[in-house]
Amino acid sequence: MDTLTRIRAYIDVVDAEGFSAASRKVGKSKALLSKYVRELEDELGALLLNRTTRQFSMTEAGHTYYRTASEILKEIDNLADLVREKNTDLKGKLKISAPRTFVDAEIGQSLIDFGREHPELSLEIVSDDRFVDLVEEGFDVAIRITRLEDSTLIARKLGDFYLKICASPQFLEKTGPIAHPSELSRFPCIIDTNGKSHSNWRFIDAKGTNFSVPVSGHIEVNSPTSAVRAAESSLGIAQVPEFVARNGIDSGRLIAILDDFLPADRGIYAIYPHRRYLPAKVRTFVDFLYNWFKKYGDAAAART
């Protein structure tokens, strides 16, 4: 029995969180999987799993081995994909992380369109506003609205991203013109807790210097769509993505202010781990989104 088979057995057991579950998943007996894992431990001279009658847990050595072995197996599988698969014949599962803001907006249709075009590929779309660890949590690709900072990941820009500061015409009639971001601290603001800035909104002056303004208000939400609704109801000033606010602005329900002070250093990116052999399914997905945004991005944002 080769080492690769034993490694796969170990990874299967850990991923399934047990020998019985792994047995059902991969179609091999519990006794055989246990034999493979025990042989792997003997080969390494280290205990990988702490076993009890009811459950198991990984040892420190088991954690280390699992992380590295998982990446090695992915590289082997990706190399096989590169040799034998065509983009029109994708197989397996694609695990995608995307912000709720993206998924809930019209541009989230791009994910659905990809699934429709590739029904043979199983998609797991996890809508989560935190920055997941792609390698540790087993994601193939992530959609991120961000400034690029992590050089260990590969990124492809899909589109531009802008924030808007906006309020209803009725609200601005009461406040009068707001000419500088520092004035925001005097008025009720709607805090979108999804944003990194929360109650400290970031701006840039004419010299290119970044500065922040503390804001407050009696409404906090973790949804830019709800923040827009609150702003349209004259409850305060909102800072939201342009693709969420655009429909309200175009219809006149909202007025954008302070555009000259808003930084334009963020974009919408597809992010994936640096791997020697990029899986065909990831390459196809990223290419699809890039072309989708070129064709539909602005129109989709306008309908949001």
Beta strands, then each sheet from edge to edge (+ up, - down):
strand 1: 49-51
strand 2: 56-58
strand 3: 93-98
strand 4: 122-127
strand 5: 141-146
strand 6: 153-161
strand 7: 163-167
strand 8: 188-192
strand 9: 200-204
strand 10: 210-214
strand 11: 216-221
strand 12: 237-241
strand 13: 255-257
strand 14: 266-273
sheet 1: 1+ 2-
sheet 2: 4+ 3+ 5+ 14- 6+
sheet 3: 11+ 8+ 12+ 7- 13+
sheet 4: 9+ 10-
end
